[in-house]
Amino acid sequence: MIKLINNSRKLIARVALATAVCGISTGALAASGKLVIVTSFPSDLTKVFKAEFEKQNPDVKLEILKKKTTAGIKYIQETSKNNKTDMFWASAPDAFEVLKDDGLLQKYSTKVTGIPPKIGSFPIHDPDGYYTGFAAAGYGIMWNQRYLKAKKLPAPAEWSDLEKPVYFNHVGMSAPSRSGTTHLTVETILQNNGWDKGWASMKRMAGNFKSVTERSFGVPDGVNSGNFGIGIVIDFFGLSSKGAGFPVDFVYPSATALVPANIGVVSKAPNSEAAQEFIEFLLSVKGQTLLLNPKIRRLPVNPAIYSQAPKGFPNPFTDKELQGTLKFDLKLSKNRYNLVNSLFDVMITYRKDDLTDATRAIHTLERKLAKKPNPKAGKLLDEAKALIARLPITEAEANNPELASVFTKKRKKATDKVTGRQAEIEAKWDTFVVNNYSKARKLAAKAQDML
């Protein structure tokens, strides 16, 4: 009897040990329930990852809430007291910094090995542990090869190329207030050139815009369809369009920011266990390999995955063109995030027609002066260009936290109203800009009369 009891105890001990070992070895698969993810990523990306993750974790069902980056931030902020979101998944790291500062992300450190600490000069994972990089992204220019051939346009290579008269009415871009990735593109140009020269360059480019799209994916759609020939985009839009067979190409200008696309667990996430497992999946060999899917075409953060990449696919760990990327100041971008977006909208998005008219007049004058030089007309041309380049705010003012904090509301369209101090400032900016664009157009017209 004693022997039987001892044997039973040994059997129970073995079962308990086996159960414990099983729990340790398969803990990553123990996640279950619903996983709610707020993301700005297109369906071509989310569907692929959703299907594979649910295949590996049949007890977890992903619910994808599609929102623009800025709208996603606002949603998580507004629902924080009764949070039902598990994860935030987007490209722009400064968006995660906003949520981090608000205490709306929780720490998590991945168990996956083989991921370098940096990509270019930028940390892949948040040094404080509040969000995780899963892919890299750069910013550049895509174009429709057939469109350029039909219009007899050269392929652009640098941001400054897009300022040239030859590209008038051929360029598309989304507004940074509607796209976190576009905000990073604008900041890249500002940080590379400096505040005054950066905005002057941005406005010269914008004078050539055919469209300022409402969503970031409206730019690749416009280029793919031939609605316009050239688009300012995050790299995966150009690379995935090319991978899908569209007659397009993409280039990184010499000044580009190379930053990670990220994912983070929201504070008080209802299913933090499944959220953590999803991060592990994204960084696994399988998850990283999915980034090479022709419809996704994002840059893995695991260097080993590039051995499986198609010929000519960018490799930020080895390609020289991506080794000298801009050292992006994330804190600067985050601190003036809404102010920069509002300034862009006031000067470009909602005054595109005024800017286009002034730019058209300047381009016409330049063509005439090239054929018939005139010093007085040339002086008026310089004055007109200077008027367009003028800014209603200095860099020191823009970087002032007190002023930046005023900009809390964004307009989805020109007819949307903002109130209070932000409205007052934007109204002054608008008057300043409209007057200068009008004066520039009139000066250019006056100079043409001289010829």
N, C-alpha and C positions, 0 to 999 in steps of 0.2 A: 504493500500500500504506500509506504514511504517512498519507494522507488518510483511508483506511478506518479505521485505528487511532484517529486523532483523532476521527472521527465516532462510533466505538464508545465512546470515552471520554466524549464529550459526552452520548451516549445513556445510559450508565451513571450519569453525574452527574445527568442529569435524573430518571432513575428513583429514584436515591437521594434527591434533593431532594423529589420527589413523595411518596415513602414517608415521609420525615421530616415533611413538612407534614401528610400524612394522619394520621400518628401523633399529631401535636399536636392536630389538629382533632377527632379522634375518640377521643382518649385516654380520655374519659369512658365510651366504649362498650367499652373493651378489657377491662373487668372480666369475670371468668368464674368458674365453679366454684360451690361451695355457700356460701351466706351464712347463718350461724346467728344468730338474734336471740332473746334472752330478753326477754319483754315481759309486762306486766300488762294490756295493752289487750285489749278484747273482740274476738271474731272478726269482728263487723260492721265494725270498723275495719281489722284486719290483712288480711282477705281482699281488701278493695278495693285497698289499697296493694300487696299481694303480686302481684295479678293485673296491675296496670298496670305495676309495675316490671319484672316478668318479660317483659311484652309489649315493653317498650322495651329490655330487656337479655336477649335469649333465651338467652345463654350462662350466665346466673346463675339459680340456683334457691334460693329462700328456704326455710329451715327455721325455723318459728316455734315456740319453746318457751314455752308459756303458764305463767306463774307469778305469784303475788301479788308485789307490790313487795318486801316483806320477804323472801319466799322467794327471789326473784330475786337479791337482794343476797347472801344466804347461799350460794346456788348458785355464784355467780361467785367468792365468797371461797373456798369449799371446793374448787373445781376449778381454782384459779389455777395450781397447779404443773403441771397437765397440761391447760391451757386449750384448749377446742374451741369456745368462744363468740366470735363476732365483735362483737356489739353488745348494748347494754342500752337498752331503749326503754320509758319510763314517764313518768308525770306528775310525781311528787314530786321537786323539785329537791334536797331534803335527802338523798334516797336516793343521788343522784349524788355529793353531797359526801362521803358515807360511802365510796363506792368510790374517789373521787378521793384522799381521805386515805390510803386503803390502797394507793395506787399501782396500782390496777387499771384505770385508764383511760388512754388515750394521747391526746395533743394532736392536734387537727385544726381548721383554720380554713377555713370554707366560702368558695367562690368566688362565691357568689350575691350580687348587689347588691340594694338596695331594701328591706332589712330594717332597721328603726330599731334603735338601740342598746338601747332600753328599751321595756317595755310597762307603763304606769303608772309606778311608781317602781322597777320590778325589771328588771335586765339580762336581755335575751332570751337571749344566749349567755353561757356561763361566761367571765368576764373573763380567766381563765387559759387558756382554750382547750380544756378537757378534755371538755366536753359542749356540745351545740347545742340551742337552743330551736327547735321547729318549729310549735308551736301554743300558744295562751294558754288559761288555765283559771282560772275563779273558782269560788267555793263558795257554795251557797245552799240554797234550799228548793223542792221540787217537791210538787205535790199532785194528787190525782185529783178533777176537777171534779164528777163524778157522785157520788162518795163524799161529798164535802163537802155537796153539795146534799141528798142523802138523809139525812145525819146533822144537817143544819141547822147546819153549822159555817162560820165565817168563814174567808176565805183569809188565811193568815199573811203577814206582810211582813218582820218582823224576828226575829232569834234569840230575843229576849225574849218574843215572842208564843207560842213553843212551851212556855213555862213555865206558861201559863195553864191552869186546871182544865178548861176546855172541851175541851182536846186530850188529856185523859187516855185512855190506851190507843189512841191514834190515830196515833202517830208511830213511824217506823222509822229505824234508823241502823246502820251497820256499826261494828265495833270498830277503833280505830286500829292495834292490833297486827296486824290482818289486812288493812289497806288503807293504803297510803301517802297516798292522797288524803284519807282520813278523818283521818289524823294531822294533815294540814295544816289541816283544818277545825277540829279541836280546838285546835290552836296558834293559829289565827286568833282564836278566842273568848278564849283565855287572854291573848294579846298585846294584844288590844283592850281587855279589861276589867281586866287585871291578874290575877295568880295566884289570890288568894283569891276575888275577885268573879267571876273567870272560871270557876273550878271550881264555885262556888256556883250560877252560872247553868246550867252544864253538868249539874249534878246535878238541878236543878229540871226541866230539859228531860227528862233521862233518867228521872225519876219518871213521866213521861207515856208512856214508850216501850211499845209493844206488842211490839217485837222488836229484838234486837241481832243483825243478820245475820252469817253467817260470811264472806260475800264482799261487796265493795262493790256489785256489780251486783245483789245480793239486795235492795237498797233500791229501785231503780227497778222491779224485777220485782214487788216487794210493792205498790208504789203503782199500777203499771199494772194489776195483777190485782184491786186493791181489797182485798187482805189487810189493809192499813192505808192510811189516807188521805193521810198526809204523810210525806215522806222528806227527810233531810238528805243532800245529794249534791253531787258536783262538777257543774258546769254542763252538761257535754255529756250526762250521763245524762238530765237533764230536757229539754234541747233536742232530743236524738235521739228520745226517746220521743214528744215532741210532733210531731216531723217524721215519725215513723212512723205517726201517726194516732191515737195513744192520747189519751183525753180528759183530758189533763194540762196543767198550766201550771208555770212556774218563775219564781222571783224571786231577785235578788241582794239580801241585806240590806245596809243602809248600811255595815256593817262586814264587808268580805270581802277576802280576799287575792287579788290577780290575779298569777299567776305562770306562767312558761312550762312546758309539757310538753316533755320533752327526749329526746335520743338521744345516745349516746356510743359510741366505739369502744373495745372492751376491750383491755387490754394484751396483747401477744403474740397478737393476733387472727390466726387462720389465713388469713383473706382480707380484709386491711385495705383492699386496693384496691376490692373490691366494697362494703365497708362505707362507704368515703368516697363512692363513687358513690351509695349509697342516701341519704346525707345530702343530697347535691346534688339528688337527685330530690325529697326531701321539701320542700325549700325552693324548688324550681322553681315556675313558674306552674301547671303541671299538678298537681304535688303539693299545693300550697296550695289549689287549687280543689277537689280531692278532699275536703278537710275540710268543705266545704259539703254533701256528700252527706247526704240526709235521715236515713240510719242512723248518721251520724258526728257531724255538727253540732258541730265544734270550731272555735275562734276562730283564724283564720289570723294569722301574725305579719307577713305582707306586707299593708300597708294597702290596696294597690291591688285586692286580691281582693274587698273588701267591696262593690264596685260590682256584683258578681254575686250577692250574698247575697239571700235572700228578705226580703220586707218584715217589719220588726220584729226582724230578727236582730241580736243585740248587736254593737256595734262598740267595742272598748276604746280605740280611737284617737280617737273622737268623742263617745261617749255620756257625758253628765254623770254618770250614776249610777256609772260605772266610773272616773271621773277622780279621785275622792277616796278610792280604795281604801287599805286599811291598808298602811303601809310595813312589809312582812313582814321580820322578822329571821331570815334563813336560818341564820345561825351558831347563834343561840340554840336554834332548833328542832332542828338537827342534834345539838348537844351534849347535849340531854336527851331525845333521840328515844325510846330504849328505856325510860327511866324514866317518861316521860309515858304511854307505852303500857301499861306494867305498872300504873301508878297507876289508869288508866282501867279496866283489867280488874278490879282488886281492888275498886274502889269501885262500878263499874257493871255490867260484863259478867257477872261471876260472882256478884254480889250484887243482881242485878236484882229478884228476887222480894222481897228484904228492903226494897229502896228503893221498889218499887211499893207494898208494904203500908203503909209509913210515909207515902208521898205520898197514898195513898187516904184514910188517916185524917185527914191535914191538910186535904185538899180537902173532906171531909165536915164537919169542924169549921168551916171557913171559911163554908160554906153555912149552917150552923146559926147561927153568930155574926152573919151578915148579917141573919137574921130576928129573932134574939134576942141583942142585945149583952150581954156579960158581961165586965167588966174582968179578973177573975181568970182566966177561961177564955182571954181574949185574951192574957194574959201567958204562960200555958202554951203557947199557939199559937206565940208568938215564940220561946220556949225550944226547942220542937220543931223549928222551922225552923232555928234556930242549930245544933242538934245534927246535922242532916243536912248542913249546910254545912261543918262542921268538917273539917279536913284533917289527915292523919297526918304531914305533912311541909311545911316552910316553903319559900317560893320560893328563899331563899338556899341551903337544903340541896339543893333540886332542881337548882340551877344550879352546884353544886359538882362539878367534873369527876371528882374522886376517887370520890364517891358514884355519879355517873351511870355510871361505868365498870363498876360492879358488875352492872348490868343488861344481860346479854348473851344471856339465853335468854327465849323467849316461849312461852306456852302456847296451843295451838290450841283447847283446851277446858279446862273447869274441873278435870277429873280428871288432866290432864297435870301432872307434877311438875317443879319446878325445884329445884336443889340449892345448897348453900353459902350464901354471904352473901346472895345475892338471895332465896333461899327464907326465910331468917331475917327479912329486912326485910319481905317480902310478908306473912309470917305475922303480924307485929306490926301492919301496916297493916290486915289483914283483921279481927283482933280489935278494933281501934279502931273500924273502920267498922261492923261488925256490932253492937257494943254501942251505938253512937250511933243507928243506925237503929232498934234495938229500943226504946231509951229514948224516942226521938221518937214512935214509934207509941203507946207506953204513955201518954205525956203527952197526946197528942191524944185518946186514948180517955178518959183521966181528965177532960179538959176537957169532952168531950161529956156525960159523966155529970152535970156541973154544970148542964147545960142541960135 
